[in-house]
Amino acid sequence: MSERETFGSVLSNLRSGKGIGVRELGRLCGCTGMHISNMEKGKSLPSPEMLRKLASALEADIDELAALADQIDPDVTDLIKREQSVPSFLRSAKDLSPDQWAELQKMVEKMKGAPGGKAKR
């Protein structure tokens, strides 16, 4: 059984995979190399704002990074707060299979492309 990946290990792998040093990533994200190093070592976790900066600088999926950091993308939190039906919808969909989630995602993408659908932000 493999160990669960940590935020720090994924951050380190993404950074080294891009050939970026801790100081350079810190510069790109507006923090110190020491802060990047502390996150990689598991001594600290990023703020939501730092999470966005890291995802952008490393061209990484913010949702994957947020899950590893035990966070939720602030855009998702804002949507849940703004749309009263979202919490109820999520509770009703919690037992869907992976295939059903994939089908639901396709349906949402189709609705967004339909007349009157909202474009991606």
N, CA, C and O atoms as a Tinker XYZ file with bonds, in Angstrom:
   484  protein
     1  N      0.847000   -1.174000    0.000000    73     2
     2  CA     0.000000    0.000000    0.000000    64     1     3
     3  C      0.893000    1.237000    0.000000    63     2     4     5
     4  O      1.831000    1.321000    0.792000    81     3
     5  N      0.611000    2.194000   -0.878000    73     3     6
     6  CA     1.444000    3.391000   -0.943000    64     5     7
     7  C      0.973000    4.419000    0.077000    63     6     8     9
     8  O     -0.198000    4.474000    0.452000    81     7
     9  N      1.928000    5.226000    0.507000    73     7    10
    10  CA     1.596000    6.275000    1.456000    64     9    11
    11  C      0.774000    7.350000    0.760000    63    10    12    13
    12  O      0.925000    7.587000   -0.438000    81    11
    13  N     -0.091000    7.990000    1.522000    73    11    14
    14  CA    -0.887000    9.096000    0.999000    64    13    15
    15  C      0.055000   10.261000    0.723000    63    14    16    17
    16  O      0.883000   10.617000    1.561000    81    15
    17  N     -0.079000   10.838000   -0.437000    73    15    18
    18  CA     0.741000   11.993000   -0.770000    64    17    19
    19  C      0.362000   13.157000    0.135000    63    18    20    21
    20  O     -0.808000   13.342000    0.473000    81    19
    21  N      1.347000   13.926000    0.517000    73    19    22
    22  CA     1.098000   15.110000    1.323000    64    21    23
    23  C      1.178000   16.342000    0.444000    63    22    24    25
    24  O      1.718000   16.303000   -0.662000    81    23
    25  N      0.637000   17.425000    0.948000    73    23    26
    26  CA     0.734000   18.683000    0.226000    64    25    27
    27  C      2.200000   19.013000   -0.036000    63    26    28    29
    28  O      2.575000   19.378000   -1.150000    81    27
    29  N      3.019000   18.881000    1.000000    73    27    30
    30  CA     4.435000   19.220000    0.881000    64    29    31
    31  C      5.168000   18.406000   -0.166000    63    30    32    33
    32  O      5.964000   18.945000   -0.934000    81    31
    33  N      4.900000   17.099000   -0.200000    73    31    34
    34  CA     5.598000   16.256000   -1.175000    64    33    35
    35  C      5.154000   16.573000   -2.600000    63    34    36    37
    36  O      5.970000   16.580000   -3.522000    81    35
    37  N      3.872000   16.831000   -2.775000    73    35    38
    38  CA     3.376000   17.186000   -4.107000    64    37    39
    39  C      3.944000   18.538000   -4.537000    63    38    40    41
    40  O      4.354000   18.706000   -5.686000    81    39
    41  N      3.967000   19.498000   -3.614000    73    39    42
    42  CA     4.536000   20.806000   -3.923000    64    41    43
    43  C      5.997000   20.670000   -4.339000    63    42    44    45
    44  O      6.424000   21.259000   -5.332000    81    43
    45  N      6.750000   19.900000   -3.586000    73    43    46
    46  CA     8.166000   19.688000   -3.898000    64    45    47
    47  C      8.342000   19.029000   -5.264000    63    46    48    49
    48  O      9.196000   19.440000   -6.050000    81    47
    49  N      7.533000   18.007000   -5.544000    73    47    50
    50  CA     7.627000   17.307000   -6.833000    64    49    51
    51  C      7.249000   18.219000   -7.998000    63    50    52    53
    52  O      7.905000   18.203000   -9.039000    81    51
    53  N      6.188000   19.016000   -7.824000    73    51    54
    54  CA     5.794000   19.945000   -8.884000    64    53    55
    55  C      6.889000   20.969000   -9.139000    63    54    56    57
    56  O      7.238000   21.251000  -10.286000    81    55
    57  N      7.421000   21.517000   -8.063000    73    55    58
    58  CA     8.455000   22.539000   -8.177000    64    57    59
    59  C      9.702000   21.979000   -8.858000    63    58    60    61
    60  O     10.219000   22.573000   -9.804000    81    59
    61  N     10.180000   20.834000   -8.372000    73    59    62
    62  CA    11.399000   20.268000   -8.958000    64    61    63
    63  C     11.153000   19.802000  -10.392000    63    62    64    65
    64  O     12.050000   19.872000  -11.232000    81    63
    65  N      9.945000   19.329000  -10.670000    73    63    66
    66  CA     9.605000   18.924000  -12.033000    64    65    67
    67  C      9.641000   20.077000  -13.017000    63    66    68    69
    68  O      9.878000   19.875000  -14.208000    81    67
    69  N      9.408000   21.277000  -12.530000    73    67    70
    70  CA     9.466000   22.473000  -13.377000    64    69    71
    71  C     10.871000   23.068000  -13.403000    63    70    72    73
    72  O     11.136000   24.032000  -14.121000    81    71
    73  N     11.771000   22.478000  -12.609000    73    71    74
    74  CA    13.134000   22.996000  -12.558000    64    73    75
    75  C     13.243000   24.334000  -11.849000    63    74    76    77
    76  O     14.101000   25.153000  -12.177000    81    75
    77  N     12.371000   24.550000  -10.878000    73    75    78
    78  CA    12.335000   25.818000  -10.148000    64    77    79
    79  C     12.868000   25.584000   -8.733000    63    78    80    81
    80  O     12.487000   24.611000   -8.083000    81    79
    81  N     13.737000   26.461000   -8.258000    73    79    82
    82  CA    14.243000   26.376000   -6.896000    64    81    83
    83  C     13.255000   26.961000   -5.904000    63    82    84    85
    84  O     12.310000   27.646000   -6.295000    81    83
    85  N     13.466000   26.694000   -4.617000    73    83    86
    86  CA    12.540000   27.215000   -3.600000    64    85    87
    87  C     12.546000   28.739000   -3.574000    63    86    88    89
    88  O     11.495000   29.356000   -3.400000    81    87
    89  N     13.711000   29.353000   -3.745000    73    87    90
    90  CA    13.769000   30.818000   -3.750000    64    89    91
    91  C     13.016000   31.401000   -4.939000    63    90    92    93
    92  O     12.296000   32.390000   -4.807000    81    91
    93  N     13.191000   30.775000   -6.105000    73    91    94
    94  CA    12.508000   31.256000   -7.310000    64    93    95
    95  C     11.001000   31.116000   -7.165000    63    94    96    97
    96  O     10.262000   32.032000   -7.524000    81    95
    97  N     10.528000   29.981000   -6.643000    73    95    98
    98  CA     9.080000   29.812000   -6.450000    64    97    99
    99  C      8.577000   30.833000   -5.440000    63    98   100   101
   100  O      7.496000   31.399000   -5.606000    81    99
   101  N      9.356000   31.066000   -4.400000    73    99   102
   102  CA     8.972000   32.098000   -3.435000    64   101   103
   103  C      8.832000   33.459000   -4.092000    63   102   104   105
   104  O      7.876000   34.190000   -3.832000    81   103
   105  N      9.796000   33.797000   -4.950000    73   103   106
   106  CA     9.733000   35.073000   -5.664000    64   105   107
   107  C      8.483000   35.150000   -6.537000    63   106   108   109
   108  O      7.803000   36.176000   -6.570000    81   107
   109  N      8.187000   34.060000   -7.242000    73   107   110
   110  CA     7.005000   34.024000   -8.109000    64   109   111
   111  C      5.701000   34.180000   -7.326000    63   110   112   113
   112  O      4.710000   34.698000   -7.839000    81   111
   113  N      5.725000   33.716000   -6.064000    73   111   114
   114  CA     4.511000   33.724000   -5.243000    64   113   115
   115  C      4.480000   34.850000   -4.215000    63   114   116   117
   116  O      3.516000   34.983000   -3.461000    81   115
   117  N      5.533000   35.657000   -4.187000    73   115   118
   118  CA     5.549000   36.784000   -3.263000    64   117   119
   119  C      5.831000   36.390000   -1.820000    63   118   120   121
   120  O      5.317000   37.014000   -0.891000    81   119
   121  N      6.640000   35.364000   -1.631000    73   119   122
   122  CA     7.017000   34.946000   -0.280000    64   121   123
   123  C      8.486000   34.543000   -0.285000    63   122   124   125
   124  O      9.154000   34.634000   -1.314000    81   123
   125  N      8.980000   34.106000    0.841000    73   123   126
   126  CA    10.381000   33.704000    0.925000    64   125   127
   127  C     10.565000   32.242000    0.521000    63   126   128   129
   128  O      9.628000   31.444000    0.543000    81   127
   129  N     11.782000   31.927000    0.158000    73   127   130
   130  CA    12.117000   30.537000   -0.111000    64   129   131
   131  C     11.939000   29.683000    1.133000    63   130   132   133
   132  O     11.597000   28.505000    1.039000    81   131
   133  N     12.174000   30.282000    2.311000    73   131   134
   134  CA    11.994000   29.572000    3.579000    64   133   135
   135  C     10.540000   29.154000    3.774000    63   134   136   137
   136  O     10.264000   28.065000    4.277000    81   135
   137  N      9.608000   30.028000    3.371000    73   135   138
   138  CA     8.186000   29.683000    3.491000    64   137   139
   139  C      7.854000   28.497000    2.579000    63   138   140   141
   140  O      7.139000   27.580000    2.982000    81   139
   141  N      8.372000   28.521000    1.359000    73   139   142
   142  CA     8.164000   27.390000    0.435000    64   141   143
   143  C      8.750000   26.125000    1.054000    63   142   144   145
   144  O      8.103000   25.077000    1.057000    81   143
   145  N      9.962000   26.219000    1.572000    73   143   146
   146  CA    10.616000   25.070000    2.200000    64   145   147
   147  C      9.798000   24.533000    3.375000    63   146   148   149
   148  O      9.655000   23.321000    3.533000    81   147
   149  N      9.264000   25.435000    4.196000    73   147   150
   150  CA     8.444000   25.003000    5.334000    64   149   151
   151  C      7.171000   24.298000    4.884000    63   150   152   153
   152  O      6.734000   23.341000    5.524000    81   151
   153  N      6.576000   24.759000    3.795000    73   151   154
   154  CA     5.383000   24.078000    3.273000    64   153   155
   155  C      5.757000   22.694000    2.754000    63   154   156   157
   156  O      5.028000   21.728000    2.979000    81   155
   157  N      6.879000   22.595000    2.067000    73   155   158
   158  CA     7.316000   21.304000    1.535000    64   157   159
   159  C      7.633000   20.312000    2.647000    63   158   160   161
   160  O      7.418000   19.110000    2.492000    81   159
   161  N      8.139000   20.812000    3.758000    73   159   162
   162  CA     8.474000   19.946000    4.890000    64   161   163
   163  C      7.276000   19.652000    5.792000    63   162   164   165
   164  O      7.396000   18.902000    6.761000    81   163
   165  N      6.124000   20.243000    5.476000    73   163   166
   166  CA     4.928000   20.012000    6.278000    64   165   167
   167  C      4.862000   20.832000    7.545000    63   166   168   169
   168  O      4.050000   20.553000    8.426000    81   167
   169  N      5.711000   21.843000    7.647000    73   167   170
   170  CA     5.723000   22.698000    8.837000    64   169   171
   171  C      4.659000   23.785000    8.774000    63   170   172   173
   172  O      4.284000   24.354000    9.799000    81   171
   173  N      4.178000   24.069000    7.580000    73   171   174
   174  CA     3.106000   25.051000    7.422000    64   173   175
   175  C      2.295000   24.706000    6.178000    63   174   176   177
   176  O      2.762000   23.989000    5.294000    81   175
   177  N      1.088000   25.225000    6.129000    73   175   178
   178  CA     0.213000   25.056000    4.976000    64   177   179
   179  C     -0.057000   26.428000    4.371000    63   178   180   181
   180  O      0.043000   27.438000    5.067000    81   179
   181  N     -0.392000   26.476000    3.105000    73   179   182
   182  CA    -0.618000   27.772000    2.459000    64   181   183
   183  C     -1.972000   28.372000    2.830000    63   182   184   185
   184  O     -2.929000   27.665000    3.148000    81   183
   185  N     -2.015000   29.695000    2.776000    73   183   186
   186  CA    -3.298000   30.390000    2.873000    64   185   187
   187  C     -4.032000   30.166000    1.552000    63   186   188   189
   188  O     -3.415000   29.743000    0.574000    81   187
   189  N     -5.332000   30.441000    1.505000    73   187   190
   190  CA    -6.039000   30.306000    0.226000    64   189   191
   191  C     -5.413000   31.157000   -0.888000    63   190   192   193
   192  O     -5.332000   30.718000   -2.035000    81   191
   193  N     -4.973000   32.370000   -0.546000    73   191   194
   194  CA    -4.333000   33.225000   -1.545000    64   193   195
   195  C     -3.016000   32.616000   -2.030000    63   194   196   197
   196  O     -2.728000   32.627000   -3.227000    81   195
   197  N     -2.220000   32.089000   -1.103000    73   195   198
   198  CA    -0.947000   31.463000   -1.478000    64   197   199
   199  C     -1.203000   30.219000   -2.320000    63   198   200   201
   200  O     -0.448000   29.931000   -3.249000    81   199
   201  N     -2.250000   29.490000   -2.003000    73   199   202
   202  CA    -2.597000   28.298000   -2.768000    64   201   203
   203  C     -2.850000   28.659000   -4.226000    63   202   204   205
   204  O     -2.400000   27.956000   -5.131000    81   203
   205  N     -3.561000   29.743000   -4.451000    73   203   206
   206  CA    -3.817000   30.206000   -5.820000    64   205   207
   207  C     -2.520000   30.573000   -6.530000    63   206   208   209
   208  O     -2.318000   30.232000   -7.695000    81   207
   209  N     -1.643000   31.272000   -5.812000    73   207   210
   210  CA    -0.372000   31.686000   -6.407000    64   209   211
   211  C      0.493000   30.469000   -6.751000    63   210   212   213
   212  O      1.115000   30.424000   -7.812000    81   211
   213  N      0.527000   29.491000   -5.853000    73   211   214
   214  CA     1.312000   28.281000   -6.109000    64   213   215
   215  C      0.766000   27.529000   -7.320000    63   214   216   217
   216  O      1.528000   27.101000   -8.186000    81   215
   217  N     -0.552000   27.371000   -7.377000    73   215   218
   218  CA    -1.174000   26.649000   -8.494000    64   217   219
   219  C     -0.865000   27.361000   -9.811000    63   218   220   221
   220  O     -0.566000   26.716000  -10.816000    81   219
   221  N     -0.939000   28.666000   -9.801000    73   219   222
   222  CA    -0.659000   29.432000  -11.008000    64   221   223
   223  C      0.804000   29.309000  -11.418000    63   222   224   225
   224  O      1.110000   29.041000  -12.580000    81   223
   225  N      1.698000   29.503000  -10.468000    73   223   226
   226  CA     3.134000   29.462000  -10.773000    64   225   227
   227  C      3.576000   28.087000  -11.253000    63   226   228   229
   228  O      4.467000   27.973000  -12.095000    81   227
   229  N      2.951000   27.047000  -10.716000    73   227   230
   230  CA     3.349000   25.676000  -11.057000    64   229   231
   231  C      2.458000   25.044000  -12.121000    63   230   232   233
   232  O      2.644000   23.883000  -12.486000    81   231
   233  N      1.478000   25.821000  -12.623000    73   231   234
   234  CA     0.513000   25.323000  -13.607000    64   233   235
   235  C     -0.112000   24.026000  -13.112000    63   234   236   237
   236  O     -0.179000   23.032000  -13.835000    81   235
   237  N     -0.571000   24.059000  -11.852000    73   235   238
   238  CA    -1.135000   22.883000  -11.195000    64   237   239
   239  C     -2.634000   23.070000  -10.977000    63   238   240   241
   240  O     -3.145000   24.189000  -11.009000    81   239
   241  N     -3.318000   21.972000  -10.759000    73   239   242
   242  CA    -4.753000   21.982000  -10.489000    64   241   243
   243  C     -4.982000   22.470000   -9.056000    63   242   244   245
   244  O     -4.566000   21.821000   -8.097000    81   243
   245  N     -5.639000   23.604000   -8.925000    73   243   246
   246  CA    -5.850000   24.183000   -7.591000    64   245   247
   247  C     -6.707000   23.283000   -6.715000    63   246   248   249
   248  O     -6.509000   23.242000   -5.501000    81   247
   249  N     -7.651000   22.564000   -7.304000    73   247   250
   250  CA    -8.504000   21.690000   -6.501000    64   249   251
   251  C     -7.712000   20.530000   -5.906000    63   250   252   253
   252  O     -7.952000   20.143000   -4.762000    81   251
   253  N     -6.782000   19.975000   -6.656000    73   251   254
   254  CA    -5.941000   18.898000   -6.130000    64   253   255
   255  C     -5.044000   19.408000   -5.007000    63   254   256   257
   256  O     -4.902000   18.757000   -3.972000    81   255
   257  N     -4.438000   20.578000   -5.218000    73   255   258
   258  CA    -3.588000   21.153000   -4.177000    64   257   259
   259  C     -4.412000   21.499000   -2.939000    63   258   260   261
   260  O     -3.982000   21.245000   -1.814000    81   259
   261  N     -5.583000   22.072000   -3.141000    73   259   262
   262  CA    -6.433000   22.450000   -2.012000    64   261   263
   263  C     -6.833000   21.219000   -1.192000    63   262   264   265
   264  O     -6.838000   21.264000    0.038000    81   263
   265  N     -7.163000   20.140000   -1.866000    73   263   266
   266  CA    -7.551000   18.916000   -1.148000    64   265   267
   267  C     -6.394000   18.404000   -0.296000    63   266   268   269
   268  O     -6.601000   17.976000    0.840000    81   267
   269  N     -5.193000   18.446000   -0.833000    73   267   270
   270  CA    -4.021000   17.996000   -0.079000    64   269   271
   271  C     -3.726000   18.912000    1.105000    63   270   272   273
   272  O     -3.177000   18.472000    2.115000    81   271
   273  N     -4.093000   20.187000    0.977000    73   271   274
   274  CA    -3.863000   21.158000    2.045000    64   273   275
   275  C     -5.073000   21.252000    2.980000    63   274   276   277
   276  O     -5.147000   22.151000    3.817000    81   275
   277  N     -6.020000   20.315000    2.830000    73   275   278
   278  CA    -7.249000   20.314000    3.628000    64   277   279
   279  C     -8.000000   21.636000    3.519000    63   278   280   281
   280  O     -8.485000   22.178000    4.512000    81   279
   281  N     -8.085000   22.136000    2.303000    73   279   282
   282  CA    -8.782000   23.387000    2.037000    64   281   283
   283  C     -9.741000   23.188000    0.871000    63   282   284   285
   284  O     -9.710000   22.176000    0.171000    81   283
   285  N    -10.581000   24.176000    0.692000    73   283   286
   286  CA   -11.475000   24.231000   -0.455000    64   285   287
   287  C    -11.189000   25.545000   -1.160000    63   286   288   289
   288  O    -11.057000   26.585000   -0.516000    81   287
   289  N    -11.094000   25.500000   -2.478000    73   287   290
   290  CA   -10.852000   26.708000   -3.255000    64   289   291
   291  C    -11.883000   27.765000   -2.836000    63   290   292   293
   292  O    -13.080000   27.479000   -2.813000    81   291
   293  N    -11.432000   28.979000   -2.504000    73   291   294
   294  CA   -12.369000   30.024000   -2.091000    64   293   295
   295  C    -13.485000   30.292000   -3.106000    63   294   296   297
   296  O    -14.582000   30.689000   -2.715000    81   295
   297  N    -13.226000   30.085000   -4.392000    73   295   298
   298  CA   -14.291000   30.249000   -5.391000    64   297   299
   299  C    -15.420000   29.255000   -5.146000    63   298   300   301
   300  O    -16.592000   29.586000   -5.322000    81   299
   301  N    -15.063000   28.030000   -4.737000    73   299   302
   302  CA   -16.073000   27.006000   -4.458000    64   301   303
   303  C    -16.848000   27.383000   -3.201000    63   302   304   305
   304  O    -18.073000   27.269000   -3.166000    81   303
   305  N    -16.142000   27.828000   -2.179000    73   303   306
   306  CA   -16.800000   28.254000   -0.940000    64   305   307
   307  C    -17.762000   29.398000   -1.219000    63   306   308   309
   308  O    -18.881000   29.407000   -0.707000    81   307
   309  N    -17.334000   30.366000   -2.030000    73   307   310
   310  CA   -18.203000   31.487000   -2.378000    64   309   311
   311  C    -19.452000   31.014000   -3.107000    63   310   312   313
   312  O    -20.546000   31.518000   -2.851000    81   311
   313  N    -19.303000   30.056000   -4.009000    73   311   314
   314  CA   -20.452000   29.516000   -4.734000    64   313   315
   315  C    -21.430000   28.844000   -3.783000    63   314   316   317
   316  O    -22.641000   29.032000   -3.897000    81   315
   317  N    -20.911000   28.063000   -2.848000    73   315   318
   318  CA   -21.772000   27.377000   -1.873000    64   317   319
   319  C    -22.546000   28.396000   -1.043000    63   318   320   321
   320  O    -23.725000   28.194000   -0.753000    81   319
   321  N    -21.894000   29.481000   -0.664000    73   319   322
   322  CA   -22.554000   30.517000    0.132000    64   321   323
   323  C    -23.567000   31.303000   -0.692000    63   322   324   325
   324  O    -24.618000   31.698000   -0.189000    81   323
   325  N    -23.238000   31.527000   -1.969000    73   323   326
   326  CA   -24.077000   32.361000   -2.839000    64   325   327
   327  C    -25.320000   31.621000   -3.328000    63   326   328   329
   328  O    -26.404000   32.201000   -3.392000    81   327
   329  N    -25.169000   30.358000   -3.668000    73   327   330
   330  CA   -26.271000   29.583000   -4.236000    64   329   331
   331  C    -26.850000   28.666000   -3.150000    63   330   332   333
   332  O    -26.237000   27.657000   -2.800000    81   331
   333  N    -27.998000   29.006000   -2.631000    73   331   334
   334  CA   -28.608000   28.283000   -1.519000    64   333   335
   335  C    -28.874000   26.805000   -1.819000    63   334   336   337
   336  O    -28.936000   25.995000   -0.895000    81   335
   337  N    -29.031000   26.449000   -3.077000    73   335   338
   338  CA   -29.359000   25.064000   -3.426000    64   337   339
   339  C    -28.136000   24.152000   -3.479000    63   338   340   341
   340  O    -28.291000   22.931000   -3.501000    81   339
   341  N    -26.940000   24.701000   -3.501000    73   339   342
   342  CA   -25.732000   23.882000   -3.656000    64   341   343
   343  C    -25.533000   22.888000   -2.507000    63   342   344   345
   344  O    -25.301000   21.708000   -2.772000    81   343
   345  N    -25.615000   23.318000   -1.240000    73   343   346
   346  CA   -25.417000   22.328000   -0.167000    64   345   347
   347  C    -26.398000   21.160000   -0.245000    63   346   348   349
   348  O    -26.007000   20.007000   -0.064000    81   347
   349  N    -27.658000   21.452000   -0.512000    73   347   350
   350  CA   -28.663000   20.391000   -0.629000    64   349   351
   351  C    -28.354000   19.478000   -1.811000    63   350   352   353
   352  O    -28.474000   18.257000   -1.710000    81   351
   353  N    -27.957000   20.076000   -2.927000    73   351   354
   354  CA   -27.603000   19.293000   -4.101000    64   353   355
   355  C    -26.441000   18.355000   -3.790000    63   354   356   357
   356  O    -26.485000   17.175000   -4.140000    81   355
   357  N    -25.415000   18.864000   -3.142000    73   355   358
   358  CA   -24.247000   18.043000   -2.826000    64   357   359
   359  C    -24.603000   16.891000   -1.886000    63   358   360   361
   360  O    -24.113000   15.773000   -2.046000    81   359
   361  N    -25.459000   17.176000   -0.908000    73   359   362
   362  CA   -25.880000   16.090000   -0.009000    64   361   363
   363  C    -26.650000   15.014000   -0.770000    63   362   364   365
   364  O    -26.467000   13.823000   -0.516000    81   363
   365  N    -27.505000   15.425000   -1.695000    73   363   366
   366  CA   -28.287000   14.440000   -2.441000    64   365   367
   367  C    -27.429000   13.654000   -3.431000    63   366   368   369
   368  O    -27.787000   12.539000   -3.809000    81   367
   369  N    -26.296000   14.230000   -3.853000    73   367   370
   370  CA   -25.428000   13.574000   -4.840000    64   369   371
   371  C    -24.249000   12.837000   -4.210000    63   370   372   373
   372  O    -23.425000   12.274000   -4.932000    81   371
   373  N    -24.151000   12.828000   -2.894000    73   371   374
   374  CA   -22.954000   12.298000   -2.233000    64   373   375
   375  C    -22.683000   10.829000   -2.505000    63   374   376   377
   376  O    -21.531000   10.403000   -2.430000    81   375
   377  N    -23.705000   10.039000   -2.819000    73   375   378
   378  CA   -23.507000    8.613000   -3.043000    64   377   379
   379  C    -23.406000    8.220000   -4.516000    63   378   380   381
   380  O    -23.488000    7.040000   -4.856000    81   379
   381  N    -23.230000    9.210000   -5.385000    73   379   382
   382  CA   -23.083000    8.897000   -6.806000    64   381   383
   383  C    -21.773000    8.148000   -7.038000    63   382   384   385
   384  O    -20.782000    8.369000   -6.342000    81   383
   385  N    -21.789000    7.270000   -8.017000    73   383   386
   386  CA   -20.575000    6.544000   -8.392000    64   385   387
   387  C    -19.664000    7.476000   -9.206000    63   386   388   389
   388  O    -20.121000    8.515000   -9.682000    81   387
   389  N    -18.398000    7.123000   -9.369000    73   387   390
   390  CA   -17.516000    7.941000  -10.224000    64   389   391
   391  C    -18.065000    8.107000  -11.639000    63   390   392   393
   392  O    -17.937000    9.181000  -12.228000    81   391
   393  N    -18.669000    7.064000  -12.185000    73   391   394
   394  CA   -19.253000    7.171000  -13.524000    64   393   395
   395  C    -20.421000    8.149000  -13.534000    63   394   396   397
   396  O    -20.581000    8.912000  -14.488000    81   395
   397  N    -21.234000    8.136000  -12.489000    73   395   398
   398  CA   -22.355000    9.056000  -12.413000    64   397   399
   399  C    -21.864000   10.506000  -12.266000    63   398   400   401
   400  O    -22.453000   11.421000  -12.843000    81   399
   401  N    -20.790000   10.714000  -11.498000    73   399   402
   402  CA   -20.218000   12.062000  -11.378000    64   401   403
   403  C    -19.714000   12.532000  -12.737000    63   402   404   405
   404  O    -19.905000   13.691000  -13.104000    81   403
   405  N    -19.073000   11.639000  -13.483000    73   403   406
   406  CA   -18.567000   11.998000  -14.813000    64   405   407
   407  C    -19.728000   12.373000  -15.734000    63   406   408   409
   408  O    -19.634000   13.335000  -16.495000    81   407
   409  N    -20.798000   11.625000  -15.664000    73   407   410
   410  CA   -21.977000   11.919000  -16.477000    64   409   411
   411  C    -22.595000   13.257000  -16.077000    63   410   412   413
   412  O    -23.004000   14.041000  -16.934000    81   411
   413  N    -22.658000   13.509000  -14.788000    73   411   414
   414  CA   -23.179000   14.781000  -14.296000    64   413   415
   415  C    -22.320000   15.942000  -14.783000    63   414   416   417
   416  O    -22.844000   16.984000  -15.176000    81   415
   417  N    -20.999000   15.763000  -14.758000    73   415   418
   418  CA   -20.095000   16.801000  -15.249000    64   417   419
   419  C    -20.361000   17.081000  -16.730000    63   418   420   421
   420  O    -20.384000   18.240000  -17.145000    81   419
   421  N    -20.562000   16.035000  -17.524000    73   419   422
   422  CA   -20.866000   16.212000  -18.946000    64   421   423
   423  C    -22.161000   16.997000  -19.127000    63   422   424   425
   424  O    -22.253000   17.866000  -19.993000    81   423
   425  N    -23.162000   16.682000  -18.300000    73   423   426
   426  CA   -24.444000   17.378000  -18.391000    64   425   427
   427  C    -24.279000   18.864000  -18.068000    63   426   428   429
   428  O    -24.870000   19.718000  -18.729000    81   427
   429  N    -23.482000   19.164000  -17.059000    73   427   430
   430  CA   -23.248000   20.559000  -16.688000    64   429   431
   431  C    -22.533000   21.289000  -17.819000    63   430   432   433
   432  O    -22.907000   22.407000  -18.173000    81   431
   433  N    -21.504000   20.659000  -18.386000    73   431   434
   434  CA   -20.779000   21.283000  -19.502000    64   433   435
   435  C    -21.723000   21.539000  -20.672000    63   434   436   437
   436  O    -21.637000   22.577000  -21.329000    81   435
   437  N    -22.619000   20.596000  -20.932000    73   435   438
   438  CA   -23.587000   20.757000  -22.022000    64   437   439
   439  C    -24.530000   21.930000  -21.726000    63   438   440   441
   440  O    -24.839000   22.723000  -22.615000    81   439
   441  N    -24.984000   22.033000  -20.469000    73   439   442
   442  CA   -25.871000   23.142000  -20.092000    64   441   443
   443  C    -25.167000   24.484000  -20.230000    63   442   444   445
   444  O    -25.782000   25.466000  -20.647000    81   443
   445  N    -23.886000   24.537000  -19.886000    73   443   446
   446  CA   -23.139000   25.791000  -19.987000    64   445   447
   447  C    -23.009000   26.225000  -21.437000    63   446   448   449
   448  O    -22.929000   27.421000  -21.714000    81   447
   449  N    -22.986000   25.277000  -22.367000    73   447   450
   450  CA   -22.862000   25.601000  -23.784000    64   449   451
   451  C    -24.188000   25.914000  -24.444000    63   450   452   453
   452  O    -24.218000   26.413000  -25.569000    81   451
   453  N    -25.293000   25.626000  -23.753000    73   451   454
   454  CA   -26.623000   25.862000  -24.312000    64   453   455
   455  C    -26.954000   27.355000  -24.266000    63   454   456   457
   456  O    -26.402000   28.094000  -23.451000    81   455
   457  N    -27.860000   27.794000  -25.149000    73   455   458
   458  CA   -28.286000   29.199000  -25.105000    64   457   459
   459  C    -28.769000   29.548000  -23.692000    63   458   460   461
   460  O    -29.545000   28.809000  -23.087000    81   459
   461  N    -28.297000   30.679000  -23.186000    73   459   462
   462  CA   -28.672000   31.104000  -21.841000    64   461   463
   463  C    -27.723000   30.555000  -20.782000    63   462   464   465
   464  O    -27.788000   30.967000  -19.624000    81   463
   465  N    -26.829000   29.615000  -21.169000    73   463   466
   466  CA   -25.857000   29.085000  -20.221000    64   465   467
   467  C    -24.763000   30.097000  -19.977000    63   466   468   469
   468  O    -24.457000   30.918000  -20.842000    81   467
   469  N    -24.182000   30.036000  -18.810000    73   467   470
   470  CA   -23.126000   30.989000  -18.470000    64   469   471
   471  C    -21.782000   30.470000  -18.974000    63   470   472   473
   472  O    -21.509000   29.270000  -18.929000    81   471
   473  N    -20.964000   31.375000  -19.444000    73   471   474
   474  CA   -19.619000   31.017000  -19.910000    64   473   475
   475  C    -18.705000   30.802000  -18.710000    63   474   476   477
   476  O    -18.990000   31.266000  -17.606000    81   475
   477  N    -17.611000   30.099000  -18.939000    73   475   478
   478  CA   -16.605000   29.913000  -17.885000    64   477   479
   479  C    -16.021000   31.251000  -17.501000    63   478   480   481
   480  O    -15.915000   32.169000  -18.314000    81   479
   481  N    -15.636000   31.335000  -16.207000    73   479   482
   482  CA   -14.992000   32.562000  -15.758000    64   481   483
   483  C    -13.536000   32.536000  -16.095000    63   482   484
   484  O    -12.816000   33.488000  -15.795000    81   483
